[in-house]
């Protein structure tokens, strides 16, 4: 595993897993949110974002976390392993609310500069409807993927995956 995609709902633990795997496998981590957002939650120009994403995809090794369904088919062409975090909706929603409370007013390291954590009803709605509106699109895109796919549905699955990976190292 040299080029790993981690995808899933907000609150599923993508960034945390990316950092953990980066440490275990000694691979650089790229957070799509950090690549996409400019200061103060301003979206980067789509062409500039795609150019910067392509620069990352063309590197020899990486872990990229983030969903960004519009770029998923492109990212799937470059990866050699996909991890789909498919946690229950309420787990993800709880984690997002917890993350907002813990980091309110501060910018997380996996976000763009000066993008302080804040509560947003539209974002919570996105999390609550993610499986219904987005997961089918993700799974359809994964049908065209040649890389192995690991689906993790709960913390027990995650622990087993990390233990197996650690044993292989």
GINOR-V277943 format. One line per field, one symbol per residue. phi: phi as a letter, one per 20 degrees, with the letter a starting at -180 (. if undefined). burial: I if it has 24 or more other ideal C-beta (glycine too) atoms within 12 Angstrom, else O. Layout:
phi = ???
burial = ???
This chain:
phi = .dcdedcqfgneogfffgfffgffeldfddegfffeeeglmeffggffgffffffffeffbacddpekgfdfgffffdedacddedfggffffgffffffffdgndeffedffldffbebgffffgffdgffedfffffffffeeeefcddddaffffffffffffffe
burial = IOIIIIIIIIIIIIIIIIOIIIOOIOIOIIIIIIIIIOOOOOOIOOOOIOOIIOOIIOOOIIIIIIIIIOIIOIIIOIIIIIIIIIIOIOIIIOIIIOIIOOOOOOOIOIIIOOIOIOOOOOIIOOIIOIIOOIIOOIOOIIOOIOIOIIOIIOOOOIOOIIOOIOOOO
